[in-house]
Structures are given as C-alpha cells and as structure tokens.
Amino acid sequence: LAGWPLGAIMDRGYRDWHFEHHRTVGTPRDPELAYRGAGSLYAHPATRGVILRRFLMDLVGLGVLDLAEFLKQILPQRRLRYWGPVALYGGLLAVCWSLDALWVFGLWCASVATGFWATFRIRTWMEHVGLEQAGAHGSHRFAASWWERLLFFPHHTDCHYEHHLYPQVPCSKLPALRDLLVAREGDKGRAVLTFRQVLDRFPSFDGTLR
C-alpha cells in the first residue's frame, strides 16, 4: 500500500536493501553509500543554504534524476516483481482516462517527483550524512518540533537514532523509547539536538561525534 504508489517494491527490493543497511550502516558494505557516499552530493560539507537550495530545486522537479537513481538502487533484480507498481499505475491511468481526469494522474506523478522527493531528501540529510561511525550509533540524534514533523519527519522519523538501536520497535513507540533511553543513559548518553542544531553543525562535520 505504501511502496507501490511510490514505485518501490518491498519484497526482495526495498526491504532487503533496508535490512542490509541496518546490518552494515557506516561500513563499506552499507548499500546507502551507493547514493550518499564519496563523490555524492552528501559527501561534501553542507550549509543551511546548500540544503535549502537543494530543497527548492527538488520542489520544482530538478531532483528527478536523483530520485531515479535512488529507485534504481532499491529495485529488485528480478523484473517479474515490477508487475505490482506497473499494474497499479496502469489501473490509475485507466481510471483517470475513463473519468476524463488525466490531470489527477499527472498531479500524482508530479507530486512524487517534487514534494515527496524534496522532503525525503531532507530526511536523508538528517539520518547519517556527516557521520562515519559504523554501527547502530552512527545516526544523528535530534528532536523535531511539531511543524517540522508535519513537513519533514512523519511517523516519528526524527527518532532515527533510536530506530537503529531497536529497529523492531514500531514507529508509534519510538518517542516513548527515546524517553526511556534518555532517562537510563543520563549524562553519559548522546545529546538530543534540535533539527536546527544539526543543520548548524553540518559545515563542520568531520565524521566524529562531539
């Protein structure tokens, strides 16, 4: 229900890719490094201005090639599995055609290549970019405000650090998990920054955690 409308195939596709990312995060075997590793946009020091500029470019569709590259990374090798998204888009196109509402089909495709990808890239910046620490602790730890969650981090995706520590915990329970961990860790735990504090630290990231 969530994957096919976005062109993502879960079975033998995104799910396996994501599990391998969890097992190897921050190592040369991490599959995410195929699109955010050395030589990529994410490998260079970034400022708020750089991130904002990329966000605005994505909003008008100028990041569509990056979206295609990401989909290429997560698609399964067996093309027989492509039938799901193809059938879904074909059915949507047929319904819109029959109702003389092709603009609905066009609007959906455009929204995936613009608004969806723009917000998805923001989450990409805020997950592991700038950190070279391998293992579950190699994620940014920050808390987003209500409007930041509404725009960029739905389903508590701002709790990505906790998600990597305990990936079996459902997204609805991640804030409670964070509260338990912070209470247990005390002063020895990783500080929970704000979204803006992480953005401010991007230009000086050297792979270490300070």
PyRosetta script that sets phi, psi and omega in degrees:
from pyrosetta import init, pose_from_sequence

init()
pose = pose_from_sequence("LAGWPLGAIMDRGYRDWHFEHHRTVGTPRDPELAYRGAGSLYAHPATRGVILRRFLMDLVGLGVLDLAEFLKQILPQRRLRYWGPVALYGGLLAVCWSLDALWVFGLWCASVATGFWATFRIRTWMEHVGLEQAGAHGSHRFAASWWERLLFFPHHTDCHYEHHLYPQVPCSKLPALRDLLVAREGDKGRAVLTFRQVLDRFPSFDGTLR")
pose.set_psi(1, -34.0)
pose.set_omega(1, -178.6)
pose.set_phi(2, -94.7)
pose.set_psi(2, -35.1)
pose.set_omega(2, -173.5)
pose.set_phi(3, -78.4)
pose.set_psi(3, -50.1)
pose.set_omega(3, -174.6)
pose.set_phi(4, -58.6)
pose.set_psi(4, -43.0)
pose.set_omega(4, 178.9)
pose.set_phi(5, -61.8)
pose.set_psi(5, -20.1)
pose.set_omega(5, 179.1)
pose.set_phi(6, -99.7)
pose.set_psi(6, 5.4)
pose.set_omega(6, -179.6)
pose.set_phi(7, 80.4)
pose.set_psi(7, 10.4)
pose.set_omega(7, -178.6)
pose.set_phi(8, -101.6)
pose.set_psi(8, 132.9)
pose.set_omega(8, 178.2)
pose.set_phi(9, -103.7)
pose.set_psi(9, 118.8)
pose.set_omega(9, -174.8)
pose.set_phi(10, -73.9)
pose.set_psi(10, -52.3)
pose.set_omega(10, -175.0)
pose.set_phi(11, -69.5)
pose.set_psi(11, 122.2)
pose.set_omega(11, -178.0)
pose.set_phi(12, 59.6)
pose.set_psi(12, 19.3)
pose.set_omega(12, 178.9)
pose.set_phi(13, -130.0)
pose.set_psi(13, -106.1)
pose.set_omega(13, -175.8)
pose.set_phi(14, -60.3)
pose.set_psi(14, -39.5)
pose.set_omega(14, -176.8)
pose.set_phi(15, -60.7)
pose.set_psi(15, -48.3)
pose.set_omega(15, 179.3)
pose.set_phi(16, -64.3)
pose.set_psi(16, -40.3)
pose.set_omega(16, 178.5)
pose.set_phi(17, -61.3)
pose.set_psi(17, -43.1)
pose.set_omega(17, -178.1)
pose.set_phi(18, -70.2)
pose.set_psi(18, -39.8)
pose.set_omega(18, 177.7)
pose.set_phi(19, -62.8)
pose.set_psi(19, -40.9)
pose.set_omega(19, 178.5)
pose.set_phi(20, -64.9)
pose.set_psi(20, -36.6)
pose.set_omega(20, 175.2)
pose.set_phi(21, -59.5)
pose.set_psi(21, -43.6)
pose.set_omega(21, 179.2)
pose.set_phi(22, -63.8)
pose.set_psi(22, -39.3)
pose.set_omega(22, -177.5)
pose.set_phi(23, -71.6)
pose.set_psi(23, -27.9)
pose.set_omega(23, -170.5)
pose.set_phi(24, -125.8)
pose.set_psi(24, 17.6)
pose.set_omega(24, -172.5)
pose.set_phi(25, -53.7)
pose.set_psi(25, 131.8)
pose.set_omega(25, 177.6)
pose.set_phi(26, 81.2)
pose.set_psi(26, 1.1)
pose.set_omega(26, 178.5)
pose.set_phi(27, -106.3)
pose.set_psi(27, 167.3)
pose.set_omega(27, 178.8)
pose.set_phi(28, -60.6)
pose.set_psi(28, -17.6)
pose.set_omega(28, -179.3)
pose.set_phi(29, -89.4)
pose.set_psi(29, -3.0)
pose.set_omega(29, -179.2)
pose.set_phi(30, -65.0)
pose.set_psi(30, 116.2)
pose.set_omega(30, -177.2)
pose.set_phi(31, -65.0)
pose.set_psi(31, -20.3)
pose.set_omega(31, 177.9)
pose.set_phi(32, -65.8)
pose.set_psi(32, -24.9)
pose.set_omega(32, -177.9)
pose.set_phi(33, -68.1)
pose.set_psi(33, -12.8)
pose.set_omega(33, 177.9)
pose.set_phi(34, -63.8)
pose.set_psi(34, -27.2)
pose.set_omega(34, 179.0)
pose.set_phi(35, -122.2)
pose.set_psi(35, -4.8)
pose.set_omega(35, 175.7)
pose.set_phi(36, -130.8)
pose.set_psi(36, 21.2)
pose.set_omega(36, -179.4)
pose.set_phi(37, -91.1)
pose.set_psi(37, -157.5)
pose.set_omega(37, -178.2)
pose.set_phi(38, -57.4)
pose.set_psi(38, 135.5)
pose.set_omega(38, 179.8)
pose.set_phi(39, 87.8)
pose.set_psi(39, -6.2)
pose.set_omega(39, -179.9)
pose.set_phi(40, -92.1)
pose.set_psi(40, 173.0)
pose.set_omega(40, 176.4)
pose.set_phi(41, -56.1)
pose.set_psi(41, -35.5)
pose.set_omega(41, -173.6)
pose.set_phi(42, -82.3)
pose.set_psi(42, -5.4)
pose.set_omega(42, -176.5)
pose.set_phi(43, -86.9)
pose.set_psi(43, -5.2)
pose.set_omega(43, -176.5)
pose.set_phi(44, -108.9)
pose.set_psi(44, 152.3)
pose.set_omega(44, 177.4)
pose.set_phi(45, -55.4)
pose.set_psi(45, 134.3)
pose.set_omega(45, -176.8)
pose.set_phi(46, -120.3)
pose.set_psi(46, 145.0)
pose.set_omega(46, 173.6)
pose.set_phi(47, -111.1)
pose.set_psi(47, 172.1)
pose.set_omega(47, 174.7)
pose.set_phi(48, -57.2)
pose.set_psi(48, -37.9)
pose.set_omega(48, -179.4)
pose.set_phi(49, -63.4)
pose.set_psi(49, -41.4)
pose.set_omega(49, 178.9)
pose.set_phi(50, -62.6)
pose.set_psi(50, -46.9)
pose.set_omega(50, -178.2)
pose.set_phi(51, -66.0)
pose.set_psi(51, -41.4)
pose.set_omega(51, 178.2)
pose.set_phi(52, -63.6)
pose.set_psi(52, -42.0)
pose.set_omega(52, -179.8)
pose.set_phi(53, -62.9)
pose.set_psi(53, -42.5)
pose.set_omega(53, 177.8)
pose.set_phi(54, -65.3)
pose.set_psi(54, -37.3)
pose.set_omega(54, 178.2)
pose.set_phi(55, -61.3)
pose.set_psi(55, -46.1)
pose.set_omega(55, -179.4)
pose.set_phi(56, -67.0)
pose.set_psi(56, -37.0)
pose.set_omega(56, 177.1)
pose.set_phi(57, -64.7)
pose.set_psi(57, -41.6)
pose.set_omega(57, 178.6)
pose.set_phi(58, -64.9)
pose.set_psi(58, -36.1)
pose.set_omega(58, -178.4)
pose.set_phi(59, -61.8)
pose.set_psi(59, -27.1)
pose.set_omega(59, -179.9)
pose.set_phi(60, -103.4)
pose.set_psi(60, 13.2)
pose.set_omega(60, 172.7)
pose.set_phi(61, 91.1)
pose.set_psi(61, 6.9)
pose.set_omega(61, -177.9)
pose.set_phi(62, -79.5)
pose.set_psi(62, -1.3)
pose.set_omega(62, 176.9)
pose.set_phi(63, -104.4)
pose.set_psi(63, 14.8)
pose.set_omega(63, -174.0)
pose.set_phi(64, -63.2)
pose.set_psi(64, -32.2)
pose.set_omega(64, 178.2)
pose.set_phi(65, -67.9)
pose.set_psi(65, -36.1)
pose.set_omega(65, 176.3)
pose.set_phi(66, -66.8)
pose.set_psi(66, -38.4)
pose.set_omega(66, 176.2)
pose.set_phi(67, -61.9)
pose.set_psi(67, -43.5)
pose.set_omega(67, 178.8)
pose.set_phi(68, -62.2)
pose.set_psi(68, -39.3)
pose.set_omega(68, 178.9)
pose.set_phi(69, -65.8)
pose.set_psi(69, -39.7)
pose.set_omega(69, 178.0)
pose.set_phi(70, -63.5)
pose.set_psi(70, -46.3)
pose.set_omega(70, 178.9)
pose.set_phi(71, -61.4)
pose.set_psi(71, -36.9)
pose.set_omega(71, 178.0)
pose.set_phi(72, -60.6)
pose.set_psi(72, -36.9)
pose.set_omega(72, -179.1)
pose.set_phi(73, -68.2)
pose.set_psi(73, -34.2)
pose.set_omega(73, -172.0)
pose.set_phi(74, -99.6)
pose.set_psi(74, -7.7)
pose.set_omega(74, -179.9)
pose.set_phi(75, -73.1)
pose.set_psi(75, 142.5)
pose.set_omega(75, 178.6)
pose.set_phi(76, -68.9)
pose.set_psi(76, 156.3)
pose.set_omega(76, -179.1)
pose.set_phi(77, -71.4)
pose.set_psi(77, -32.8)
pose.set_omega(77, -179.5)
pose.set_phi(78, -78.8)
pose.set_psi(78, 110.8)
pose.set_omega(78, -175.6)
pose.set_phi(79, -70.2)
pose.set_psi(79, -14.3)
pose.set_omega(79, 176.6)
pose.set_phi(80, -59.6)
pose.set_psi(80, -27.4)
pose.set_omega(80, -178.4)
pose.set_phi(81, -76.7)
pose.set_psi(81, -7.2)
pose.set_omega(81, 179.5)
pose.set_phi(82, -73.8)
pose.set_psi(82, -9.6)
pose.set_omega(82, -172.7)
pose.set_phi(83, -59.9)
pose.set_psi(83, -32.3)
pose.set_omega(83, -176.8)
pose.set_phi(84, -61.0)
pose.set_psi(84, -61.7)
pose.set_omega(84, 178.0)
pose.set_phi(85, -60.0)
pose.set_psi(85, -38.3)
pose.set_omega(85, -179.9)
pose.set_phi(86, -62.8)
pose.set_psi(86, -43.9)
pose.set_omega(86, 179.0)
pose.set_phi(87, -64.8)
pose.set_psi(87, -40.7)
pose.set_omega(87, -179.5)
pose.set_phi(88, -63.3)
pose.set_psi(88, -48.1)
pose.set_omega(88, -179.9)
pose.set_phi(89, -67.1)
pose.set_psi(89, -35.2)
pose.set_omega(89, 177.1)
pose.set_phi(90, -65.0)
pose.set_psi(90, -41.0)
pose.set_omega(90, 178.1)
pose.set_phi(91, -65.7)
pose.set_psi(91, -41.7)
pose.set_omega(91, 178.6)
pose.set_phi(92, -63.5)
pose.set_psi(92, -42.1)
pose.set_omega(92, 179.1)
pose.set_phi(93, -62.5)
pose.set_psi(93, -41.6)
pose.set_omega(93, -179.4)
pose.set_phi(94, -64.6)
pose.set_psi(94, -42.6)
pose.set_omega(94, 179.7)
pose.set_phi(95, -64.3)
pose.set_psi(95, -45.7)
pose.set_omega(95, 179.9)
pose.set_phi(96, -63.6)
pose.set_psi(96, -38.3)
pose.set_omega(96, 178.6)
pose.set_phi(97, -63.0)
pose.set_psi(97, -45.4)
pose.set_omega(97, -177.3)
pose.set_phi(98, -67.0)
pose.set_psi(98, -27.8)
pose.set_omega(98, 180.0)
pose.set_phi(99, -93.6)
pose.set_psi(99, 6.5)
pose.set_omega(99, -177.5)
pose.set_phi(100, 54.9)
pose.set_psi(100, 43.8)
pose.set_omega(100, -177.9)
pose.set_phi(101, -133.8)
pose.set_psi(101, 50.2)
pose.set_omega(101, 179.9)
pose.set_phi(102, -62.5)
pose.set_psi(102, -20.9)
pose.set_omega(102, 179.3)
pose.set_phi(103, -63.2)
pose.set_psi(103, -28.6)
pose.set_omega(103, 178.0)
pose.set_phi(104, -65.4)
pose.set_psi(104, -44.9)
pose.set_omega(104, 177.9)
pose.set_phi(105, -61.8)
pose.set_psi(105, -44.2)
pose.set_omega(105, 179.3)
pose.set_phi(106, -64.3)
pose.set_psi(106, -38.2)
pose.set_omega(106, 179.8)
pose.set_phi(107, -64.9)
pose.set_psi(107, -40.9)
pose.set_omega(107, -180.0)
pose.set_phi(108, -64.6)
pose.set_psi(108, -48.1)
pose.set_omega(108, -179.6)
pose.set_phi(109, -60.8)
pose.set_psi(109, -40.6)
pose.set_omega(109, 179.7)
pose.set_phi(110, -66.4)
pose.set_psi(110, -36.5)
pose.set_omega(110, -178.4)
pose.set_phi(111, -66.8)
pose.set_psi(111, -35.0)
pose.set_omega(111, 177.7)
pose.set_phi(112, -65.8)
pose.set_psi(112, -40.6)
pose.set_omega(112, -176.3)
pose.set_phi(113, -82.4)
pose.set_psi(113, -6.3)
pose.set_omega(113, -178.7)
pose.set_phi(114, -122.4)
pose.set_psi(114, -85.1)
pose.set_omega(114, -174.9)
pose.set_phi(115, -59.7)
pose.set_psi(115, -44.4)
pose.set_omega(115, 179.9)
pose.set_phi(116, -62.0)
pose.set_psi(116, -50.1)
pose.set_omega(116, -176.2)
pose.set_phi(117, -66.8)
pose.set_psi(117, -34.9)
pose.set_omega(117, 178.7)
pose.set_phi(118, -61.9)
pose.set_psi(118, -44.8)
pose.set_omega(118, -179.9)
pose.set_phi(119, -74.5)
pose.set_psi(119, -34.1)
pose.set_omega(119, 177.9)
pose.set_phi(120, -63.3)
pose.set_psi(120, -38.6)
pose.set_omega(120, 179.9)
pose.set_phi(121, -66.6)
pose.set_psi(121, -35.6)
pose.set_omega(121, 175.3)
pose.set_phi(122, -58.2)
pose.set_psi(122, -43.8)
pose.set_omega(122, 178.3)
pose.set_phi(123, -64.2)
pose.set_psi(123, -35.7)
pose.set_omega(123, 177.8)
pose.set_phi(124, -60.8)
pose.set_psi(124, -44.5)
pose.set_omega(124, 177.6)
pose.set_phi(125, -56.9)
pose.set_psi(125, -39.3)
pose.set_omega(125, -168.4)
pose.set_phi(126, -91.3)
pose.set_psi(126, 4.5)
pose.set_omega(126, -179.2)
pose.set_phi(127, -93.0)
pose.set_psi(127, -64.1)
pose.set_omega(127, -174.8)
pose.set_phi(128, -133.2)
pose.set_psi(128, -7.7)
pose.set_omega(128, -174.1)
pose.set_phi(129, -60.9)
pose.set_psi(129, 130.6)
pose.set_omega(129, 179.7)
pose.set_phi(130, 94.0)
pose.set_psi(130, -9.3)
pose.set_omega(130, -179.7)
pose.set_phi(131, -112.9)
pose.set_psi(131, 130.0)
pose.set_omega(131, -179.9)
pose.set_phi(132, -107.8)
pose.set_psi(132, 3.7)
pose.set_omega(132, -178.7)
pose.set_phi(133, -70.2)
pose.set_psi(133, 126.8)
pose.set_omega(133, 179.1)
pose.set_phi(134, -80.6)
pose.set_psi(134, 155.1)
pose.set_omega(134, 176.8)
pose.set_phi(135, 96.4)
pose.set_psi(135, 179.8)
pose.set_omega(135, -172.4)
pose.set_phi(136, -62.5)
pose.set_psi(136, -22.2)
pose.set_omega(136, -178.1)
pose.set_phi(137, -86.0)
pose.set_psi(137, 0.0)
pose.set_omega(137, -178.1)
pose.set_phi(138, -85.2)
pose.set_psi(138, 45.8)
pose.set_omega(138, 178.8)
pose.set_phi(139, -130.4)
pose.set_psi(139, 152.1)
pose.set_omega(139, 173.7)
pose.set_phi(140, -68.5)
pose.set_psi(140, 143.7)
pose.set_omega(140, 177.6)
pose.set_phi(141, -118.2)
pose.set_psi(141, 109.4)
pose.set_omega(141, -177.2)
pose.set_phi(142, -149.8)
pose.set_psi(142, 163.7)
pose.set_omega(142, 178.0)
pose.set_phi(143, -122.1)
pose.set_psi(143, 128.5)
pose.set_omega(143, 179.8)
pose.set_phi(144, -94.1)
pose.set_psi(144, 151.9)
pose.set_omega(144, 175.5)
pose.set_phi(145, -74.9)
pose.set_psi(145, 174.4)
pose.set_omega(145, -176.1)
pose.set_phi(146, -62.6)
pose.set_psi(146, -39.7)
pose.set_omega(146, -178.5)
pose.set_phi(147, -75.7)
pose.set_psi(147, -30.1)
pose.set_omega(147, 175.1)
pose.set_phi(148, -68.0)
pose.set_psi(148, -38.2)
pose.set_omega(148, 175.2)
pose.set_phi(149, -66.0)
pose.set_psi(149, -39.7)
pose.set_omega(149, -179.5)
pose.set_phi(150, -61.8)
pose.set_psi(150, -41.8)
pose.set_omega(150, -175.1)
pose.set_phi(151, -86.9)
pose.set_psi(151, -41.1)
pose.set_omega(151, -168.7)
pose.set_phi(152, -119.9)
pose.set_psi(152, -27.9)
pose.set_omega(152, -170.4)
pose.set_phi(153, -128.1)
pose.set_psi(153, 62.6)
pose.set_omega(153, 179.1)
pose.set_phi(154, -68.6)
pose.set_psi(154, 161.2)
pose.set_omega(154, 177.4)
pose.set_phi(155, 56.4)
pose.set_psi(155, 33.3)
pose.set_omega(155, 175.0)
pose.set_phi(156, 60.0)
pose.set_psi(156, 35.9)
pose.set_omega(156, 177.0)
pose.set_phi(157, -70.8)
pose.set_psi(157, -7.2)
pose.set_omega(157, 172.5)
pose.set_phi(158, -73.7)
pose.set_psi(158, -9.8)
pose.set_omega(158, 176.6)
pose.set_phi(159, -94.1)
pose.set_psi(159, 40.6)
pose.set_omega(159, -175.1)
pose.set_phi(160, -67.2)
pose.set_psi(160, -33.0)
pose.set_omega(160, 177.7)
pose.set_phi(161, -59.8)
pose.set_psi(161, -48.4)
pose.set_omega(161, 179.7)
pose.set_phi(162, -67.8)
pose.set_psi(162, -33.2)
pose.set_omega(162, 177.8)
pose.set_phi(163, -60.8)
pose.set_psi(163, -37.5)
pose.set_omega(163, 179.0)
pose.set_phi(164, -76.1)
pose.set_psi(164, -31.0)
pose.set_omega(164, 176.8)
pose.set_phi(165, -68.1)
pose.set_psi(165, -41.8)
pose.set_omega(165, -176.9)
pose.set_phi(166, -136.1)
pose.set_psi(166, 75.5)
pose.set_omega(166, -175.8)
pose.set_phi(167, -65.9)
pose.set_psi(167, -14.0)
pose.set_omega(167, 179.4)
pose.set_phi(168, -78.7)
pose.set_psi(168, -10.6)
pose.set_omega(168, -178.5)
pose.set_phi(169, -80.3)
pose.set_psi(169, 128.0)
pose.set_omega(169, 179.1)
pose.set_phi(170, -64.9)
pose.set_psi(170, 154.4)
pose.set_omega(170, -173.7)
pose.set_phi(171, -59.8)
pose.set_psi(171, -31.8)
pose.set_omega(171, -178.2)
pose.set_phi(172, -66.0)
pose.set_psi(172, -20.7)
pose.set_omega(172, -177.2)
pose.set_phi(173, -100.2)
pose.set_psi(173, -1.6)
pose.set_omega(173, -175.3)
pose.set_phi(174, -64.2)
pose.set_psi(174, -40.4)
pose.set_omega(174, 177.1)
pose.set_phi(175, -60.9)
pose.set_psi(175, -39.7)
pose.set_omega(175, 177.7)
pose.set_phi(176, -66.2)
pose.set_psi(176, -38.6)
pose.set_omega(176, 176.5)
pose.set_phi(177, -61.8)
pose.set_psi(177, -42.7)
pose.set_omega(177, 178.7)
pose.set_phi(178, -60.0)
pose.set_psi(178, -45.3)
pose.set_omega(178, -180.0)
pose.set_phi(179, -59.5)
pose.set_psi(179, -41.7)
pose.set_omega(179, 179.7)
pose.set_phi(180, -65.3)
pose.set_psi(180, -42.9)
pose.set_omega(180, -178.7)
pose.set_phi(181, -67.0)
pose.set_psi(181, -43.4)
pose.set_omega(181, 179.5)
pose.set_phi(182, -61.4)
pose.set_psi(182, -41.5)
pose.set_omega(182, 178.7)
pose.set_phi(183, -65.4)
pose.set_psi(183, -39.0)
pose.set_omega(183, -178.5)
pose.set_phi(184, -73.2)
pose.set_psi(184, -37.8)
pose.set_omega(184, -176.1)
pose.set_phi(185, -75.5)
pose.set_psi(185, -33.2)
pose.set_omega(185, -177.9)
pose.set_phi(186, 62.4)
pose.set_psi(186, -141.3)
pose.set_omega(186, -177.8)
pose.set_phi(187, -71.6)
pose.set_psi(187, -13.9)
pose.set_omega(187, -176.7)
pose.set_phi(188, -86.4)
pose.set_psi(188, -7.6)
pose.set_omega(188, -176.4)
pose.set_phi(189, -85.2)
pose.set_psi(189, 167.0)
pose.set_omega(189, 176.3)
pose.set_phi(190, -68.0)
pose.set_psi(190, 131.8)
pose.set_omega(190, 179.9)
pose.set_phi(191, -64.4)
pose.set_psi(191, 143.4)
pose.set_omega(191, 175.5)
pose.set_phi(192, -93.3)
pose.set_psi(192, 106.6)
pose.set_omega(192, -178.3)
pose.set_phi(193, -84.6)
pose.set_psi(193, 174.5)
pose.set_omega(193, 170.7)
pose.set_phi(194, -93.8)
pose.set_psi(194, 164.5)
pose.set_omega(194, 176.7)
pose.set_phi(195, -54.8)
pose.set_psi(195, -44.9)
pose.set_omega(195, -177.4)
pose.set_phi(196, -69.0)
pose.set_psi(196, -34.4)
pose.set_omega(196, 177.8)
pose.set_phi(197, -64.3)
pose.set_psi(197, -39.2)
pose.set_omega(197, 177.2)
pose.set_phi(198, -66.0)
pose.set_psi(198, -41.7)
pose.set_omega(198, 177.6)
pose.set_phi(199, -59.3)
pose.set_psi(199, -40.7)
pose.set_omega(199, -179.2)
pose.set_phi(200, -66.8)
pose.set_psi(200, -26.8)
pose.set_omega(200, -177.2)
pose.set_phi(201, -86.2)
pose.set_psi(201, -12.9)
pose.set_omega(201, -175.4)
pose.set_phi(202, -55.6)
pose.set_psi(202, -44.6)
pose.set_omega(202, -177.1)
pose.set_phi(203, -61.5)
pose.set_psi(203, -22.7)
pose.set_omega(203, -176.3)
pose.set_phi(204, -106.2)
pose.set_psi(204, 4.8)
pose.set_omega(204, -179.7)
pose.set_phi(205, -64.9)
pose.set_psi(205, 130.8)
pose.set_omega(205, 176.2)
pose.set_phi(206, -125.2)
pose.set_psi(206, 17.8)
pose.set_omega(206, 179.0)
pose.set_phi(207, 95.4)
pose.set_psi(207, -7.6)
pose.set_omega(207, 179.6)
pose.set_phi(208, -99.1)
pose.set_psi(208, 167.3)
pose.set_omega(208, 179.4)
pose.set_phi(209, -113.7)
pose.set_psi(209, 121.5)
pose.set_omega(209, -177.8)
pose.set_phi(210, -117.9)
pose.dump_pdb("model.pdb")
